[in-house]
Amino acid sequence: MDAYDALAEDFEEHRAHLRAVAYRMLGSATEADDALQEAWLRLSRSDTSDVENLGGWLTTVVARVCLNMLRSRQSRREEPWADHLPEPVAGHTDGLDPEREAVLADSVGAALLVVLETLNPAERLAFVLHDMFAVSFEEIATIVGRSPAAARQLASRGRRRVQGAAAVPDADVARQREVVTAFLAASRNGDFAALLAVLAPDVVLRSDDAAVLTGATSEVLGAAAVADTFAGRARAARPALIDGSAGLVWLQGGQPKVVFDLVISDGKIVEIEIIADAARLEQFELALLDH
């Protein structure tokens, strides 16, 4: 057996696991196969003589390929569900231990994949790799080009949105921006009725410890209470993209001091998290939006 055939055999040993990673990342069997083909091409062109864990190396390669595909899809605003239906979890060939697979078997399917589609690419990668395939945050950090703490935060945000799947977040950033603009205007004008119009009846407002120290309430439940909290306020807040999703940020001296991380579903705000912890603020990718 020559070196090329040996390499191909090694790749085949990891194919099922790699395809499972790619499918959960992309939600498309066809795109998953494309990602594996690209990973094979990269492997065949690389010197892996010093690679101690080929499976881990290939997982990283596949994850990077999938991340690029997700970002390209997002930029083109594709609708990936138009041409295929998600597959169920199959067998024990995914590289998961039986107990872990049993936990996922009832959840990894069409419903979960639809929810995963609402996450931005980095959130999806972090959640899928860590929560489904136990990849460390240190390894995820190298793939997304962020710190391990930021990778942990991305996975946490993805997990929070998946666990709240009953309220599927809107994936359309333009629609998100409309809701954020309406919320900000109603808040600044003290328009209680307009605030209620953009808040879900069971909206939840949470504040981290740093925000609580500045006077924020740790948790507020329900549209009326949340509307009362924001009426006449948020005058210094500015619309921004927060890790790719529309939200609000308060700047001081050009630096973010508070982030209002919003979850929007069906044109309503279902969750608001006020974040003032400096370490967490440093991990966000922020881009100010026009008023």
C-alpha positions in Angstrom: 0.0 0.0 0.0 1.5 3.3 -1.0 1.3 6.5 1.0 -1.7 7.9 -0.9 -3.7 4.8 -0.3 -2.8 4.7 3.3 -3.9 8.3 3.7 -7.2 7.5 2.0 -7.7 4.6 4.3 -7.1 6.8 7.4 -9.5 9.3 6.1 -12.2 6.7 5.5 -11.8 5.6 9.2 -12.9 9.1 10.2 -15.5 9.7 7.5 -18.6 8.9 9.5 -17.6 11.2 12.4 -16.6 14.0 10.1 -19.8 13.7 8.1 -21.8 13.9 11.4 -19.9 17.1 12.3 -20.5 18.6 8.9 -24.2 17.7 8.7 -24.9 19.2 12.1 -23.0 22.3 11.1 -24.7 22.7 7.7 -28.0 20.9 8.0 -27.6 19.7 4.4 -26.4 16.2 3.4 -25.2 17.5 0.1 -23.2 20.3 1.6 -21.8 18.0 4.2 -20.4 15.8 1.5 -19.0 18.9 -0.2 -17.3 19.8 3.0 -15.8 16.3 3.4 -14.5 16.4 -0.2 -12.8 19.8 0.6 -11.3 18.3 3.8 -9.9 15.3 1.8 -8.3 17.7 -0.7 -6.7 19.6 2.1 -5.5 16.4 3.7 -4.0 15.1 0.5 -2.1 18.3 0.0 -0.8 18.6 3.6 2.2 17.1 5.4 0.6 15.4 8.4 3.7 13.4 9.5 3.8 15.4 12.7 0.1 15.2 13.4 -0.5 13.0 16.5 -4.3 13.0 16.4 -5.5 12.8 12.8 -9.1 12.7 13.8 -8.8 15.9 15.7 -6.9 17.6 12.9 -9.6 16.5 10.4 -12.4 17.7 12.7 -10.8 21.1 12.8 -10.4 21.2 9.0 -14.0 20.2 8.5 -15.2 22.8 11.0 -13.3 25.5 9.3 -14.7 24.5 5.9 -18.2 24.5 7.3 -17.7 27.9 9.0 -16.7 29.4 5.7 -19.7 27.8 4.0 -22.1 29.1 6.7 -20.6 32.6 6.4 -21.0 32.4 2.6 -24.6 31.2 2.9 -25.4 34.0 5.4 -23.9 36.7 3.0 -26.0 35.3 0.2 -29.1 35.0 2.5 -29.7 31.5 1.2 -32.7 29.4 2.4 -31.0 26.0 3.0 -34.3 24.2 3.7 -35.8 24.8 0.3 -34.1 21.8 -1.4 -33.7 19.1 1.3 -35.1 17.7 4.5 -32.8 17.1 7.6 -31.9 13.5 8.3 -32.4 11.7 11.6 -29.4 10.7 13.8 -28.2 7.3 12.6 -26.4 4.5 14.3 -23.2 4.8 16.5 -21.0 5.8 13.6 -21.0 9.5 14.5 -18.1 9.1 16.9 -20.4 9.7 20.0 -20.4 7.4 22.9 -23.8 5.5 23.3 -24.9 7.4 26.4 -24.2 10.8 24.7 -25.9 9.6 21.5 -29.0 8.5 23.5 -29.4 12.0 24.9 -29.1 13.5 21.4 -31.2 11.0 19.5 -34.5 12.6 20.4 -33.3 16.1 19.7 -30.9 16.1 16.7 -33.3 16.1 13.9 -35.4 18.5 11.8 -36.6 20.6 14.7 -33.2 21.2 16.2 -31.6 21.8 12.8 -34.2 24.4 12.1 -33.3 26.1 15.4 -29.6 25.8 14.6 -30.2 27.7 11.4 -31.2 30.8 13.4 -27.7 30.9 15.1 -25.0 33.0 13.5 -22.1 30.9 12.1 -19.7 31.2 15.0 -22.5 30.4 17.6 -23.5 27.4 15.6 -20.0 26.1 15.3 -19.2 26.6 19.0 -22.5 25.0 20.1 -22.2 22.0 17.7 -18.6 21.2 18.4 -18.7 21.6 22.1 -22.1 20.4 23.1 -22.5 17.6 20.5 -18.9 16.5 19.9 -17.1 17.6 23.2 -14.5 19.7 21.4 -12.6 21.9 23.8 -13.1 25.7 23.9 -9.4 26.0 23.3 -9.7 24.1 20.0 -12.9 26.0 19.0 -11.2 29.3 19.7 -8.5 28.6 17.1 -11.2 27.9 14.5 -13.2 31.0 15.1 -10.2 33.2 15.7 -11.4 34.2 19.2 -10.3 33.6 22.8 -11.4 30.4 24.7 -13.6 32.7 26.8 -15.2 34.1 23.7 -15.7 30.5 22.3 -17.4 29.5 25.6 -19.7 32.6 25.4 -20.6 31.7 21.8 -21.5 28.2 22.8 -23.5 29.5 25.8 -25.5 31.8 23.6 -26.2 29.1 21.1 -27.2 26.7 23.9 -29.6 29.3 25.4 -31.3 29.9 22.1 -31.6 26.2 21.4 -33.0 25.5 24.9 -35.5 28.2 24.2 -36.5 26.7 20.9 -40.2 27.2 21.5 -39.5 30.8 20.6 -37.3 30.5 17.5 -35.3 33.6 17.0 -35.8 35.6 13.8 -32.8 34.9 11.5 -33.5 38.0 9.3 -31.2 40.7 10.5 -33.2 43.4 8.7 -36.3 42.3 10.6 -34.4 42.3 13.8 -33.2 45.9 13.2 -36.8 47.0 12.7 -37.8 45.6 16.1 -34.7 47.1 17.8 -35.4 50.5 16.2 -39.0 50.4 17.4 -38.0 49.3 20.9 -35.4 52.1 21.2 -37.8 54.8 20.0 -40.5 53.7 22.4 -38.1 53.5 25.2 -36.7 57.0 24.6 -40.2 58.5 24.2 -41.5 56.8 27.3 -44.2 55.2 25.1 -45.5 52.4 27.3 -48.0 51.1 24.7 -45.4 51.0 21.9 -43.0 49.1 24.2 -45.7 46.6 24.9 -46.2 46.2 21.2 -42.6 45.0 20.6 -42.3 42.9 23.8 -43.5 39.3 24.0 -46.0 38.8 26.9 -43.5 36.5 28.7 -40.4 38.5 27.9 -37.5 38.0 30.3 -35.0 40.7 31.3 -31.8 39.6 32.9 -28.8 41.5 34.1 -25.3 40.2 34.9 -23.7 40.9 38.2 -21.8 44.0 36.9 -25.0 45.6 35.6 -26.7 44.8 38.9 -24.0 46.7 40.8 -24.8 49.8 38.7 -28.5 49.6 39.7 -30.0 47.2 37.2 -32.5 44.5 38.5 -31.2 41.0 38.2 -34.4 39.7 36.6 -37.6 41.2 35.4 -40.5 39.0 34.1 -43.4 39.9 31.8 -44.0 42.6 29.2 -45.6 45.2 31.6 -42.7 45.0 34.1 -40.0 45.1 31.3 -41.8 48.0 29.6 -41.9 49.9 32.9 -38.2 49.3 33.3 -37.3 50.8 29.9 -39.9 53.6 29.6 -38.2 56.9 29.2 -34.7 55.4 29.3 -32.0 54.0 27.0 -31.4 57.5 25.6 -27.7 56.9 25.2 -28.0 53.4 23.7 -27.2 52.8 20.1 -28.3 50.1 17.7 -25.5 47.6 16.9 -24.8 44.2 15.6 -23.8 42.0 18.5 -22.0 38.9 17.2 -24.1 39.3 14.0 -27.5 39.8 15.7 -29.2 43.2 16.2 -29.2 44.7 19.7 -28.1 47.8 21.6 -24.9 49.1 23.0 -24.0 52.0 25.3 -20.6 53.5 24.6 -18.5 55.8 26.8 -15.4 57.4 25.2 -16.0 55.2 22.2 -15.8 52.0 24.3 -18.7 49.7 25.0 -19.8 49.9 28.6 -23.1 48.0 28.4 -24.5 45.6 25.8 -28.2 44.9 25.5 -28.3 41.4 23.9 -31.8 40.8 22.5 -33.5 37.6 21.3 -36.3 38.4 18.8 -38.9 35.9 17.7 -41.9 36.6 15.4 -41.2 40.3 15.5 -41.3 40.4 19.4 -38.5 40.7 21.9 -38.6 37.5 24.0 -35.4 38.0 26.0 -33.1 40.9 27.0 -29.7 40.4 28.7 -27.9 43.4 30.0 -24.2 42.8 30.1 -21.8 45.2 31.8 -19.0 42.8 32.8 -15.8 44.1 31.2 -14.3 40.7 30.4 -17.5 39.6 28.6 -17.8 42.9 26.7 -14.3 42.4 25.3 -15.4 39.1 23.7 -18.3 40.6 21.6 -17.9 41.4 17.9 -19.7 44.8 17.8 -20.6 46.9 14.8 -22.6 50.1 15.3 -25.7 50.6 13.0 -27.2 53.7 11.7 -30.1 55.1 13.7 
